[in-house]
Amino acid sequence: MATTFDRIHTSMKQAANESSWTNMDELADTIRQKKLAHFRMKKGGTSIDDYMSQKSIKAILELSRDFGLLREAGGRVSVTDETRSTAGSSEGFSRHLFSLLKTYLDKKNMPLDQLAVYIRKIKLPNVPNPQTIYENIEDPAMSLDLFRKILFLLANVEGIQREVRVFYSE
């Protein structure tokens, strides 16, 4: 199954091929009609032709806009010039998204350096998972859900390390 990072990157690659759209709904419809693999839903019993809803794709596009990958101006939606130039390269796009995420966190008064301080303060038995980090932030300027997405995206663009541990029990 595709990740949020995969879906953002794929949608920006598609959006970079056009000049602009009248609104987010039109762009989301365009992406949905292309039936791209990263937007395919495969849950128990569904066919391989089930795709994310237009509303779900629009939510990804709105997140992309909030981070600065897309812009809305004059009633039109388009990709930024930087996004257009980096969308074709995974490495270039990752660097661009990392820069935008860092700027986004700065604007929210949650600079990456400060997140590192919060993470280092967490000691066993607590673990530095998104919820514990979030709980240690004084007056967070975003929801826990958005914070989780940002941490995951930062890990995808190698802005932070994400350690995954598997625990077994009886």
Backbone hydrogen bonds in HBPLUS format (Angstrom, degrees):
<---DONOR---> <-ACCEPTOR-->    atom                        ^
c    i                          cat <-CA-CA->   ^        H-A-AA   ^      H-
h    n   atom  resd res      DA  || num        DHA   H-A  angle D-A-AA Bond
n    s   type  num  typ     dist DA aas  dist angle  dist       angle   num
A0007-ARG N   A0003-THR O   2.98 MM   4  6.30 159.1  2.03 151.1 156.7     1
A0008-ILE N   A0004-THR O   2.85 MM   4  6.07 157.9  1.89 153.2 159.2     2
A0009-HIS N   A0005-PHE O   2.90 MM   4  6.09 173.4  1.90 158.8 160.7     3
A0010-THR N   A0006-ASP O   2.88 MM   4  5.98 165.1  1.90 148.6 153.5     4
A0011-SER N   A0007-ARG O   2.92 MM   4  5.95 159.6  1.96 142.2 148.3     5
A0012-MET N   A0008-ILE O   2.94 MM   4  6.13 151.9  2.02 149.4 157.2     6
A0013-LYS N   A0009-HIS O   2.93 MM   4  6.20 150.3  2.02 148.4 156.8     7
A0014-GLN N   A0010-THR O   3.04 MM   4  6.31 158.4  2.09 148.3 153.7     8
A0015-ALA N   A0011-SER O   2.85 MM   4  6.01 159.8  1.89 144.8 151.2     9
A0016-ALA N   A0012-MET O   2.88 MM   4  5.91 142.7  2.02 140.0 148.9    10
A0017-ASN N   A0014-GLN O   3.14 MM   3  5.57 154.8  2.20 108.9 116.5    11
A0018-GLU N   A0015-ALA O   3.25 MM   3  5.74 166.7  2.27 114.4 118.4    12
A0021-TRP N   A0077-VAL O   2.83 MM  56  5.12 147.1  1.94 142.6 153.5    13
A0077-VAL N   A0021-TRP O   2.83 MM  56  5.12 159.5  1.87 145.0 151.1    14
A0027-LEU N   A0023-ASN O   3.28 MM   4  6.66 161.0  2.31 149.4 154.3    15
A0028-ALA N   A0024-MET O   2.82 MM   4  6.03 165.5  1.84 156.4 160.6    16
A0029-ASP N   A0025-ASP O   2.87 MM   4  6.07 158.3  1.91 149.6 155.6    17
A0030-THR N   A0026-GLU O   2.93 MM   4  6.14 155.6  1.99 146.5 153.4    18
A0031-ILE N   A0027-LEU O   2.99 MM   4  6.28 161.6  2.03 153.9 157.9    19
A0032-ARG N   A0028-ALA O   2.92 MM   4  6.10 162.3  1.95 149.7 155.1    20
A0033-GLN N   A0029-ASP O   2.89 MM   4  6.03 157.9  1.94 151.3 156.7    21
A0034-LYS N   A0031-ILE O   3.22 MM   3  5.35 138.3  2.40  99.5 110.7    22
A0035-LYS N   A0032-ARG O   3.12 MM   3  5.52 157.2  2.17 110.4 117.4    23
A0039-PHE N   A0036-LEU O   2.99 MM   3  5.60 157.6  2.04 118.4 125.6    24
A0040-ARG N   A0037-ALA O   3.10 MM   3  5.20 167.4  2.12 111.8 114.2    25
A0052-MET N   A0039-PHE O   2.81 MM  13  5.54 154.1  1.88 162.3 171.0    26
A0041-MET N   A0050-ASP O   2.73 MM   9  5.46 178.2  1.73 147.8 148.5    27
A0046-THR N   A0043-LYS O   2.91 MM   3  5.61 170.7  1.92 149.7 149.8    28
A0050-ASP N   A0047-SER O   3.31 MM   3  5.87 150.5  2.40 120.4 119.1    29
A0057-ILE N   A0053-SER O   3.05 MM   4  6.36 161.2  2.08 153.3 158.3    30
A0058-LYS N   A0054-GLN O   2.87 MM   4  6.03 154.3  1.94 145.4 153.3    31
A0059-ALA N   A0055-LYS O   3.03 MM   4  6.29 145.1  2.16 139.6 148.3    32
A0060-ILE N   A0056-SER O   3.24 MM   4  6.60 149.1  2.34 142.5 149.5    33
A0061-LEU N   A0057-ILE O   2.99 MM   4  6.35 155.6  2.06 149.2 156.4    34
A0062-GLU N   A0058-LYS O   2.80 MM   4  6.07 151.6  1.88 150.8 158.8    35
A0063-LEU N   A0059-ALA O   3.03 MM   4  6.21 151.6  2.11 141.2 148.4    36
A0064-SER N   A0060-ILE O   2.94 MM   4  6.22 152.4  2.02 143.3 151.3    37
A0065-ARG N   A0061-LEU O   2.86 MM   4  6.16 148.7  1.96 144.1 152.8    38
A0066-ASP N   A0062-GLU O   2.87 MM   4  6.12 157.6  1.92 146.1 152.1    39
A0067-PHE N   A0063-LEU O   3.03 MM   4  6.31 146.1  2.15 145.9 154.3    40
A0068-GLY N   A0064-SER O   3.10 MM   4  6.29 123.8  2.43 134.3 148.5    41
A0069-LEU N   A0064-SER O   2.87 MM   5  5.21 153.8  1.94 159.9 153.0    42
A0068-GLY N   A0065-ARG O   3.01 MM   3  5.03 138.2  2.19  97.9 110.5    43
A0080-THR N   A0069-LEU O   3.15 MM  11  5.96 163.3  2.17 145.5 143.9    44
A0071-ARG N   A0078-SER O   2.79 MM   7  5.57 159.0  1.83 167.7 174.4    45
A0078-SER N   A0071-ARG O   2.98 MM   7  5.57 159.6  2.02 158.4 164.7    46
A0073-ALA N   A0076-ARG O   2.91 MM   3  5.40 151.0  1.99 150.5 158.4    47
A0076-ARG N   A0073-ALA O   2.93 MM   3  5.40 161.2  1.96 116.6 122.9    48
A0084-ARG N   A0080-THR O   2.94 MM   4  6.20 163.0  1.97 155.1 159.7    49
A0085-SER N   A0081-ASP O   3.00 MM   4  6.24 155.3  2.06 146.9 153.0    50
A0086-THR N   A0082-GLU O   3.08 MM   4  6.24 135.4  2.28 141.2 152.1    51
A0086-THR N   A0083-THR O   3.21 MM   3  5.24 132.8  2.45  96.4 108.9    52
A0087-ALA N   A0083-THR O   2.87 MM   4  5.66 136.9  2.06 154.4 162.4    53
A0089-SER N   A0086-THR O   3.12 MM   3  5.73 161.9  2.16 122.3 127.6    54
A0093-PHE N   A0089-SER O   2.82 MM   4  5.86 162.0  1.86 150.8 156.5    55
A0094-SER N   A0090-SER O   2.92 MM   4  6.01 155.9  1.98 143.8 150.6    56
A0095-ARG N   A0091-GLU O   3.07 MM   4  6.35 161.0  2.11 150.2 154.4    57
A0096-HIS N   A0092-GLY O   2.99 MM   4  6.20 160.1  2.03 147.3 153.1    58
A0097-LEU N   A0093-PHE O   2.80 MM   4  6.01 166.2  1.82 156.9 160.4    59
A0098-PHE N   A0094-SER O   2.90 MM   4  6.04 158.7  1.94 148.4 154.6    60
A0099-SER N   A0095-ARG O   3.06 MM   4  6.30 161.1  2.10 147.8 152.1    61
A0100-LEU N   A0096-HIS O   3.03 MM   4  6.34 157.8  2.08 149.3 155.5    62
A0101-LEU N   A0097-LEU O   2.81 MM   4  6.01 158.7  1.86 155.9 161.6    63
A0102-LYS N   A0098-PHE O   2.93 MM   4  6.09 158.5  1.98 150.6 156.5    64
A0103-THR N   A0099-SER O   3.03 MM   4  6.26 159.0  2.07 145.5 151.0    65
A0104-TYR N   A0100-LEU O   2.84 MM   4  6.04 156.3  1.90 146.0 153.1    66
A0105-LEU N   A0101-LEU O   2.92 MM   4  6.15 161.9  1.95 150.8 154.5    67
A0106-ASP N   A0102-LYS O   2.99 MM   4  6.23 154.2  2.05 145.4 153.0    68
A0107-LYS N   A0103-THR O   2.94 MM   4  6.23 157.8  1.99 152.1 157.4    69
A0108-LYS N   A0104-TYR O   3.11 MM   4  6.38 135.9  2.31 139.7 151.7    70
A0108-LYS N   A0105-LEU O   3.11 MM   3  4.99 127.4  2.40  92.3 106.5    71
A0110-MET N   A0105-LEU O   2.79 MM   5  4.96 165.6  1.81 153.6 150.8    72
A0109-ASN N   A0106-ASP O   2.99 MM   3  5.05 156.8  2.04 110.7 113.1    73
A0114-GLN N   A0111-PRO O   2.94 MM   3  5.32 120.5  2.30 106.6 121.2    74
A0115-LEU N   A0111-PRO O   3.06 MM   4  6.49 149.9  2.15 150.1 159.5    75
A0116-ALA N   A0112-LEU O   3.04 MM   4  6.36 152.8  2.12 148.7 155.5    76
A0117-VAL N   A0113-ASP O   3.16 MM   4  6.54 145.4  2.28 140.3 149.3    77
A0118-TYR N   A0114-GLN O   3.00 MM   4  6.38 159.9  2.04 151.4 156.0    78
A0119-ILE N   A0115-LEU O   2.87 MM   4  6.13 156.6  1.92 151.5 158.3    79
A0120-ARG N   A0116-ALA O   2.95 MM   4  6.16 160.6  1.99 148.1 152.7    80
A0121-LYS N   A0117-VAL O   3.12 MM   4  6.33 138.9  2.30 145.1 155.6    81
A0122-ILE N   A0119-ILE O   3.17 MM   3  5.57 153.8  2.24 109.8 117.2    82
A0126-ASN N   A0123-LYS O   2.97 MM   3  5.63 131.5  2.21 136.1 129.6    83
A0129-ASN N   A0127-VAL O   2.75 MM   2  5.67 139.8  1.91 106.7  94.9    84
A0133-ILE N   A0129-ASN O   3.01 MM   4  6.19 170.2  2.02 168.6 171.8    85
A0134-TYR N   A0130-PRO O   2.86 MM   4  5.94 166.8  1.87 151.0 155.4    86
A0135-GLU N   A0131-GLN O   2.89 MM   4  6.09 154.2  1.95 147.6 154.4    87
A0136-ASN N   A0132-THR O   3.22 MM   4  6.43 132.0  2.46 138.0 149.1    88
A0136-ASN N   A0133-ILE O   2.98 MM   3  5.24 137.4  2.16 103.9 116.2    89
A0137-ILE N   A0134-TYR O   3.13 MM   3  5.31 158.5  2.18 106.4 113.1    90
A0147-PHE N   A0143-SER O   2.96 MM   4  6.19 159.7  2.01 148.8 155.3    91
A0148-ARG N   A0144-LEU O   2.86 MM   4  6.10 158.4  1.91 153.8 158.5    92
A0149-LYS N   A0145-ASP O   3.13 MM   4  6.43 160.1  2.17 146.6 151.5    93
A0150-ILE N   A0146-LEU O   2.94 MM   4  6.21 158.7  1.98 152.9 158.6    94
A0151-LEU N   A0147-PHE O   2.94 MM   4  6.22 163.9  1.97 154.7 158.6    95
A0152-PHE N   A0148-ARG O   2.92 MM   4  6.15 162.7  1.95 152.6 157.7    96
A0153-LEU N   A0149-LYS O   2.84 MM   4  6.06 160.4  1.88 150.2 155.9    97
A0154-LEU N   A0150-ILE O   2.81 MM   4  6.01 158.5  1.85 151.9 158.2    98
A0155-ALA N   A0151-LEU O   2.96 MM   4  6.22 151.7  2.04 145.9 153.3    99
A0156-ASN N   A0152-PHE O   2.98 MM   4  6.28 147.0  2.09 143.6 153.1   100
A0157-VAL N   A0153-LEU O   3.02 MM   4  6.31 139.8  2.19 147.1 157.3   101
A0159-GLY N   A0154-LEU O   2.67 MM   5  4.78 160.9  1.70 158.6 154.3   102
A0158-GLU N   A0155-ALA O   3.24 MM   3  4.92 160.4  2.28 100.3 103.3   103
